[in-house]
Amino acid sequence: MTPSSTASQKDRRTFLKEIALAGGAAALAGSAINREGIASADPLPAAPEFSKQIGLELWTVRDYLKDPKMREDTLGKVAAMGFKEIEPDHGPSGGYLDMTPKNFRALLDRLGLRMPSTHLPLQANADLEKTLEGYQVMGLKYVVIIPEGGDIYHMPGQIDPAGSGVVPSSDEIKKECDLLNKYGGIAKKFGMKVIVHNHTTEFAPLPDNKNMTPYDLFIANTDPSAVVLQLDIGWAAIAGQDIVAMFKKTPGRYELWHVKDASNIKLMPRDMSEGDRRKIAQLVPVGLGDVDYKTIFANASLAGLKHFCVEQDNAAAWGDSFAAARVSCTNLAKMLSA
């Protein structure tokens, strides 16, 4: 979702471009003043390596990846910002730049980037295992596998970016879990797990059991050794979830995070529907919204965190998706560094 007023867009656009020109190092050295877009510099008791493995979901900068001629240069700029890991996505996000696994891995190595996870869907066809061998070459550990002719990555009726959609039934979700476990078993032979990623619908009551949510069923019916819950913290927070309480309820299940921030969460009544919550939320660079990432990262060990990546779906609408990504990277580096 984008800021509502033209003046507000202009102010944010000007600010983000100034941050981009100033550079990450200069911003990091500045005073920790939230109104200037930099998060608090208070030390965080998180694993030290987390500050050295900040990743970027390439959906964030997809506007720069639409042109095939710009894709390699875009990855270079992502690395120059300070990101150490990337997560490719579908559509205009570039994928693997039409390179062979060996050549794409060589490019990542040259840029100092790693790619532990991908959102680029892989079809479960006759070439599945051969493709997974190529994924091993690229260093992937977490993958999206969909059945040939179908899509288990997006739930049936899942809310789309326009905010419409319905919550699937318990039986539909359980069938998805069976498929996730099946393909996860194949991926496990290559040292990988299959990804389940959430938006907000997964936290709405089931139509046939108001005391449970789709996410409850994903937790209960997927094999942790084959299926990873990639928690999109921003969408979960928008849906009204207590993130740390989730970690305490099912510790160790959240190896992957999408680090996403949003404003207006604190204004939402507890009884507001998840659909209305999503409409009101304003996605912003990490550190400028209402998600308490300092506390969340302090509980990373409880969650079982191994990799995380910044994602801001509307980054381009802020005037410059590179600048928005840089602000997120700077703020995270500050929060995660002692």
C-alpha positions in Angstrom: 0.0 0.0 0.0 1.2 3.5 -0.8 1.1 6.7 1.2 -2.2 8.5 0.6 -1.2 12.1 0.1 0.9 13.6 -2.7 2.8 15.8 -0.4 3.6 12.9 1.9 4.9 11.0 -1.1 7.1 13.9 -2.1 8.6 14.3 1.3 9.4 10.6 1.6 10.8 10.5 -1.9 13.1 13.4 -1.2 14.2 11.9 2.1 14.9 8.5 0.6 16.9 9.9 -2.2 19.0 12.0 0.2 19.6 8.8 2.2 20.7 7.0 -0.9 23.1 9.8 -1.9 24.5 10.0 1.6 25.4 6.3 1.5 24.9 3.6 4.0 28.1 4.3 5.9 27.3 7.9 6.5 23.8 7.1 7.7 25.1 4.4 10.0 27.5 6.8 11.6 24.8 9.4 12.3 22.8 9.9 15.5 20.1 7.3 16.2 17.0 9.6 15.6 13.9 7.8 14.3 12.5 11.0 12.7 15.6 11.0 10.5 14.9 7.5 9.4 17.5 5.7 11.5 16.6 3.2 14.1 17.9 3.2 17.7 21.5 2.2 18.1 20.9 0.4 21.4 22.8 -2.8 21.6 20.8 -5.9 20.8 21.5 -9.3 22.4 21.2 -11.2 19.1 23.7 -13.6 17.5 26.6 -11.5 16.2 26.5 -13.2 12.8 23.0 -11.9 12.0 24.4 -8.4 11.4 26.7 -9.9 8.8 24.0 -11.9 6.9 21.3 -9.3 6.2 19.4 -10.5 3.1 17.1 -8.8 0.6 14.0 -10.2 -1.1 14.4 -9.1 -4.7 10.7 -8.4 -4.9 11.7 -5.2 -3.1 13.7 -3.8 -6.1 11.7 -5.6 -8.9 11.3 -2.2 -10.7 15.1 -2.3 -11.4 15.0 -6.0 -12.4 12.3 -5.7 -15.1 15.0 -4.9 -17.7 17.2 -7.9 -18.3 20.1 -5.6 -19.2 20.0 -4.1 -15.6 19.7 -7.3 -13.6 23.4 -8.1 -13.1 24.1 -4.4 -12.3 21.2 -4.4 -9.8 22.6 -7.3 -7.9 25.9 -5.5 -7.7 24.2 -2.5 -6.2 22.3 -4.7 -3.7 25.7 -6.1 -2.6 27.2 -2.6 -2.4 24.4 -1.5 0.0 25.6 -4.1 2.5 23.3 -7.0 1.8 24.9 -10.4 2.1 22.1 -12.6 1.0 19.4 -12.5 -1.7 16.1 -14.3 -2.3 14.9 -14.3 -5.9 11.2 -14.1 -6.7 8.9 -14.7 -9.6 7.7 -12.3 -12.3 9.8 -9.3 -12.9 12.3 -10.1 -10.1 14.9 -11.5 -12.5 15.0 -15.1 -11.3 18.5 -16.5 -11.9 19.2 -14.1 -14.8 18.7 -16.9 -17.3 22.1 -18.3 -16.3 23.2 -21.8 -15.7 23.4 -22.8 -12.0 27.2 -22.8 -12.2 27.4 -19.3 -13.8 24.8 -17.8 -11.5 26.7 -19.2 -8.5 29.9 -17.7 -9.9 28.2 -14.3 -10.2 27.0 -14.5 -6.6 30.5 -15.5 -5.4 32.0 -12.6 -7.3 29.6 -10.1 -5.7 30.0 -11.6 -2.2 26.3 -12.7 -2.1 24.7 -16.0 -0.9 21.3 -17.3 -1.8 19.9 -19.7 0.9 16.3 -19.5 -0.2 14.2 -18.8 -3.3 10.6 -17.8 -4.0 10.9 -18.7 -7.7 8.4 -21.6 -8.0 9.8 -25.0 -9.2 7.3 -27.4 -10.8 7.2 -31.0 -9.6 7.7 -32.5 -13.0 10.0 -35.2 -14.4 13.0 -32.9 -14.2 12.5 -32.0 -10.6 15.5 -33.9 -9.1 17.8 -32.7 -11.9 16.7 -29.1 -11.2 17.3 -29.6 -7.5 20.8 -30.8 -8.3 21.4 -27.4 -10.0 19.9 -25.7 -6.9 22.6 -27.4 -4.9 25.2 -25.8 -7.1 23.7 -22.4 -6.4 23.7 -23.0 -2.6 20.0 -23.1 -2.1 18.6 -24.7 1.1 15.0 -23.6 1.0 12.8 -23.9 -2.1 9.2 -23.5 -3.4 7.9 -26.6 -5.2 4.4 -26.6 -6.8 2.6 -29.5 -8.4 2.6 -29.6 -12.2 -0.4 -27.6 -13.4 -1.1 -26.2 -9.9 0.2 -24.0 -7.2 0.5 -24.9 -3.5 2.6 -21.9 -2.7 -0.4 -19.6 -2.8 -3.3 -21.0 -0.8 -6.6 -21.4 -2.6 -8.5 -18.1 -2.3 -5.6 -16.3 -0.6 -5.9 -12.6 -0.3 -4.3 -10.8 -3.3 -2.6 -7.4 -3.3 -6.0 -5.7 -3.9 -7.3 -7.1 -0.6 -9.9 -9.6 -1.9 -10.0 -13.3 -1.3 -11.5 -16.0 0.9 -10.1 -18.3 3.6 -9.8 -21.9 2.4 -11.4 -24.8 4.3 -9.6 -27.1 6.7 -9.7 -29.9 4.1 -8.1 -27.7 1.5 -5.3 -26.7 3.8 -4.7 -30.3 4.9 -4.4 -31.4 1.3 -1.8 -28.6 0.8 0.1 -29.9 3.8 0.2 -33.4 2.4 1.7 -32.0 -0.8 4.2 -29.9 1.1 5.3 -33.0 3.0 5.5 -35.0 -0.2 7.7 -32.5 -2.1 9.6 -31.7 1.1 10.6 -35.3 1.2 12.0 -35.1 -2.3 13.8 -31.8 -1.5 15.3 -33.3 1.7 17.3 -35.8 -0.4 19.2 -32.7 -1.7 19.6 -31.1 1.7 16.7 -28.7 1.2 13.3 -27.9 2.7 10.1 -26.7 1.1 8.8 -23.2 2.1 5.5 -22.2 3.5 5.2 -18.4 3.4 2.3 -16.4 5.0 0.5 -13.2 4.2 -2.5 -12.2 6.4 -5.2 -14.6 5.4 -3.4 -17.5 7.1 -4.4 -15.9 10.5 -8.1 -15.5 9.8 -10.5 -18.0 11.4 -11.2 -21.0 9.3 -14.8 -21.0 7.8 -15.4 -24.5 9.2 -13.6 -24.0 12.6 -13.7 -20.5 14.0 -11.3 -21.5 16.8 -8.5 -22.3 14.4 -6.6 -20.6 11.6 -4.9 -21.9 8.4 -1.6 -21.2 10.1 -2.5 -23.5 13.0 -3.0 -26.3 10.5 0.2 -25.6 8.7 2.1 -25.9 12.0 0.2 -29.1 13.0 0.3 -30.9 9.7 3.7 -30.2 8.1 6.9 -32.2 8.8 9.4 -29.9 10.4 12.3 -31.9 8.9 11.0 -31.3 5.3 8.9 -28.1 5.5 10.0 -24.7 6.8 7.7 -22.0 8.0 9.1 -18.8 6.5 7.4 -16.2 8.7 6.6 -12.9 7.1 6.8 -11.0 10.3 5.3 -7.8 8.8 2.1 -9.5 7.5 1.8 -11.5 10.7 2.0 -8.4 12.8 -0.5 -6.6 10.5 -2.8 -9.6 11.1 -2.6 -8.9 14.8 -0.2 -11.7 15.8 2.1 -11.4 18.8 5.4 -12.6 17.1 7.3 -13.5 20.2 4.3 -15.4 21.5 4.3 -17.4 18.3 8.0 -18.3 18.9 7.1 -19.5 22.5 4.2 -21.5 21.3 6.1 -23.4 18.6 9.8 -22.8 19.2 12.3 -23.7 16.5 9.8 -23.7 13.6 10.7 -20.3 12.1 14.1 -20.8 10.4 13.4 -18.2 7.8 11.9 -14.7 8.2 10.8 -11.9 5.9 11.7 -8.8 7.7 8.9 -6.3 6.8 7.7 -3.2 8.6 4.5 -1.3 8.6 2.9 1.7 10.3 -0.6 2.1 11.6 -0.5 -1.3 13.3 -0.8 0.3 16.7 -4.0 2.1 15.6 -5.8 -1.2 14.8 -8.5 -2.4 17.3 -8.0 -6.0 18.4 -11.3 -7.1 16.9 -10.6 -5.6 13.4 -10.7 -8.2 10.6 -7.5 -9.2 8.9 -8.8 -7.8 5.6 -9.4 -4.3 7.1 -6.0 -4.5 8.8 -4.3 -5.1 5.5 -6.0 -2.2 3.9 -5.0 0.2 6.7 -1.4 -0.9 7.0 1.3 1.2 5.4 4.4 -0.7 4.4 7.6 1.2 5.2 11.3 0.6 5.4 12.4 -1.5 8.4 12.8 0.7 11.5 10.2 3.3 10.5 7.1 1.3 11.4 5.4 -0.3 14.4 7.1 -3.8 14.4 9.4 -4.2 17.4 12.3 -5.8 15.6 14.6 -5.2 18.5 12.6 -7.6 20.7 11.9 -10.0 17.9 15.6 -10.5 17.1 16.3 -10.8 20.7 14.2 -14.0 20.5 15.8 -15.3 17.3 17.3 -18.4 19.0 13.8 -19.3 20.4 12.4 -19.0 16.9 15.1 -21.1 15.4 16.2 -18.4 12.9 18.8 -19.2 10.3 18.3 -16.7 7.5 16.2 -13.6 7.0 15.7 -11.0 4.3 14.2 -7.5 4.1 11.1 -7.2 2.0 9.1 -4.0 1.2 6.4 -4.8 -1.4 5.8 -1.1 -2.2 9.4 0.2 -2.1 9.2 1.7 -5.5 6.2 3.8 -4.5 8.5 5.6 -1.9 10.4 7.2 -4.7 13.3 4.9 -5.0 13.3 1.2 -4.1 17.1 1.2 -3.7 16.9 4.0 -1.2 14.1 2.3 0.7 16.2 -0.9 0.8 19.2 1.0 2.0 17.3 2.5 4.9 16.1 -1.0 5.9 19.7 -2.4 5.7 21.1 0.5 7.7 18.5 0.3 10.4 18.9 -3.5 10.7 22.7 -3.3 10.8 22.4 -0.8 13.6 20.0 -2.9 15.6 21.9 -6.1 15.2 25.4 -4.6 16.0 26.5 -4.4 19.6 
